[in-house]
Amino acid sequence: MREFTKSMMSYTWAMSVFGVQQMVNLMTPQGGRQNHPATGAFNNVSQCAVEEMGDAMRAAFRVGDNIQRGLVDATFGFMTLGASNRGGGQGGRGYAQQAANAGQQTAEAFRQGMGAMGQAAGAAGQAVGGAASGRGRGGDGPQPAQSQTGWGPMPAPPSGGGTSRR
């Protein structure tokens, strides 16, 4: 637990210092570079985080990232009316094509994510099923019936004619 706490504290400190560095990068002239240094830094940190994820979370990240990127492209395309279009000088059509591509990528990432989550749910179901099957071995007799209301097993409500409120 001590090492976990130290690691978590290092992470939060690193993210704070990283944020300050990116603010400095934003104030620094871009020069002749195509991409701003802050862009590359954020992409690198995002990629490192994705590499630490399991398959289901990686697929979920891809879905959300594709949606966000598509929305940003659409928003900037609308705000600039295609003036800074990266779609090959087609005006609004370039952004429409980008949005369609982002939609296709999002749908594929969503399908992959659903498959990975289905596999994870199956594995979790097997683990829970195995644990639950060993639960009743102490007493093989019948279990008392319980009335279920609300979120789970609850005692049966009182059998009065009405409810009284104070």
C-alpha positions as CSV (number, residue, x, y, z in Angstrom):
1,M,0.0,0.0,0.0
2,R,2.9,2.3,0.7
3,E,4.4,1.9,-2.8
4,F,0.9,2.4,-4.3
5,T,0.5,5.7,-2.4
6,K,3.9,6.9,-3.5
7,S,3.2,6.0,-7.1
8,M,-0.2,7.7,-7.0
9,M,1.4,10.9,-5.5
10,S,4.1,10.9,-8.1
11,Y,1.5,10.6,-10.9
12,T,-0.5,13.5,-9.6
13,W,2.6,15.6,-9.2
14,A,3.8,14.7,-12.7
15,M,0.4,15.6,-14.2
16,S,0.5,19.0,-12.4
17,V,4.0,19.8,-13.7
18,F,3.1,18.4,-17.2
19,G,0.1,20.9,-17.3
20,V,2.4,23.8,-16.4
21,Q,4.9,22.7,-19.1
22,Q,2.1,22.6,-21.7
23,M,1.0,26.1,-20.8
24,V,4.6,27.2,-21.4
25,N,4.5,25.4,-24.7
26,L,1.3,27.1,-25.7
27,M,2.9,30.5,-25.1
28,T,6.0,29.6,-27.1
29,P,5.9,30.5,-30.8
30,Q,5.4,27.5,-33.0
31,G,8.0,28.5,-35.5
32,G,8.2,26.4,-38.7
33,R,6.9,23.3,-37.1
34,Q,3.7,21.8,-38.5
35,N,2.3,20.6,-35.1
36,H,2.6,22.5,-31.9
37,P,4.9,20.9,-29.2
38,A,1.9,20.7,-26.9
39,T,0.0,18.7,-29.5
40,G,2.7,16.1,-29.6
41,A,3.0,16.0,-25.8
42,F,-0.7,15.4,-25.2
43,N,-0.7,12.7,-27.9
44,N,2.2,11.0,-26.3
45,V,0.6,11.0,-22.8
46,S,-2.7,9.7,-24.3
47,Q,-0.9,6.9,-26.1
48,C,1.0,5.9,-22.9
49,A,-2.3,5.8,-21.0
50,V,-4.0,3.7,-23.7
51,E,-1.1,1.2,-23.6
52,E,-1.9,0.6,-19.9
53,M,-5.6,-0.3,-20.6
54,G,-7.1,-3.7,-21.1
55,D,-8.9,-4.6,-24.4
56,A,-12.4,-3.5,-23.3
57,M,-11.2,-0.2,-21.9
58,R,-9.0,0.4,-25.0
59,A,-12.0,-0.2,-27.2
60,A,-14.2,2.1,-25.1
61,F,-11.4,4.8,-25.3
62,R,-11.3,4.5,-29.1
63,V,-15.1,5.0,-29.3
64,G,-15.0,8.1,-27.2
65,D,-11.9,9.5,-28.8
66,N,-13.4,9.1,-32.3
67,I,-16.6,10.8,-31.3
68,Q,-14.6,13.7,-29.6
69,R,-12.3,14.1,-32.6
70,G,-15.2,14.1,-35.0
71,L,-17.1,16.7,-33.0
72,V,-14.0,18.9,-32.8
73,D,-13.5,18.7,-36.6
74,A,-17.2,19.4,-37.2
75,T,-17.2,22.3,-34.8
76,F,-14.0,23.9,-36.2
77,G,-15.3,23.3,-39.8
78,F,-18.6,25.0,-38.9
79,M,-16.9,27.9,-37.1
80,T,-14.4,28.5,-40.0
81,L,-16.9,27.6,-42.7
82,G,-14.3,25.3,-44.2
83,A,-11.6,28.0,-44.5
84,S,-8.9,25.8,-42.9
85,N,-10.2,22.6,-44.4
86,R,-7.9,19.7,-44.3
87,G,-10.2,17.7,-46.6
88,G,-8.4,18.8,-49.8
89,G,-10.1,22.1,-50.6
90,Q,-13.6,20.8,-51.0
91,G,-15.2,23.3,-48.7
92,G,-17.8,21.8,-46.5
93,R,-17.8,18.5,-48.4
94,G,-14.3,17.7,-47.0
95,Y,-15.6,17.9,-43.4
96,A,-18.7,15.9,-44.4
97,Q,-16.3,13.1,-45.6
98,Q,-14.2,13.4,-42.4
99,A,-17.4,13.1,-40.3
100,A,-18.5,10.1,-42.3
101,N,-15.0,8.5,-41.8
102,A,-15.1,9.2,-38.1
103,G,-18.6,7.7,-37.9
104,Q,-17.3,4.5,-39.6
105,Q,-14.3,4.3,-37.4
106,T,-16.5,4.9,-34.3
107,A,-18.9,2.2,-35.4
108,E,-16.0,-0.3,-35.9
109,A,-14.5,0.6,-32.5
110,F,-17.9,0.3,-30.9
111,R,-18.3,-3.2,-32.4
112,Q,-14.9,-4.2,-31.2
113,G,-15.6,-2.8,-27.8
114,M,-18.9,-4.7,-27.5
115,G,-17.1,-7.9,-28.4
116,A,-14.4,-7.3,-25.8
117,M,-16.9,-6.3,-23.1
118,G,-18.9,-9.4,-24.0
119,Q,-15.8,-11.6,-23.5
120,A,-15.1,-9.8,-20.2
121,A,-18.7,-10.2,-19.0
122,G,-18.5,-13.9,-19.9
123,A,-15.3,-14.3,-17.9
124,A,-16.7,-12.4,-15.0
125,G,-19.9,-14.6,-15.1
126,Q,-17.9,-17.7,-15.0
127,A,-15.9,-16.4,-12.0
128,V,-19.0,-15.4,-10.2
129,G,-20.8,-18.7,-11.1
130,G,-17.9,-20.7,-9.8
131,A,-17.9,-18.7,-6.5
132,A,-21.6,-19.0,-6.1
133,S,-21.7,-22.7,-6.7
134,G,-19.4,-23.3,-3.7
135,R,-21.6,-21.1,-1.4
136,G,-24.3,-23.6,-0.6
137,R,-22.0,-26.6,0.3
138,G,-22.2,-26.1,4.0
139,G,-25.8,-27.0,4.2
140,D,-27.4,-28.8,1.3
141,G,-30.9,-28.4,2.7
142,P,-33.5,-26.1,1.2
143,Q,-33.0,-22.4,1.6
144,P,-35.9,-20.3,3.1
145,A,-37.9,-18.4,0.6
146,Q,-37.7,-14.7,0.7
147,S,-39.9,-12.1,-0.8
148,Q,-38.1,-9.8,-3.2
149,T,-39.1,-6.2,-3.5
150,G,-36.9,-3.3,-4.6
151,W,-33.2,-3.8,-5.3
152,G,-32.7,-7.3,-3.8
153,P,-33.8,-9.7,-1.2
154,M,-35.9,-7.9,1.4
155,P,-38.1,-9.1,4.2
156,A,-41.7,-9.3,3.3
157,P,-43.7,-6.2,3.9
158,P,-46.0,-6.2,7.0
159,S,-49.4,-7.6,6.2
160,G,-51.4,-4.7,7.5
161,G,-54.4,-3.1,5.8
162,G,-52.7,0.2,5.3
163,T,-49.6,2.1,6.0
164,S,-49.4,4.7,8.6
165,R,-47.2,7.8,8.3
166,R,-46.2,10.0,11.2
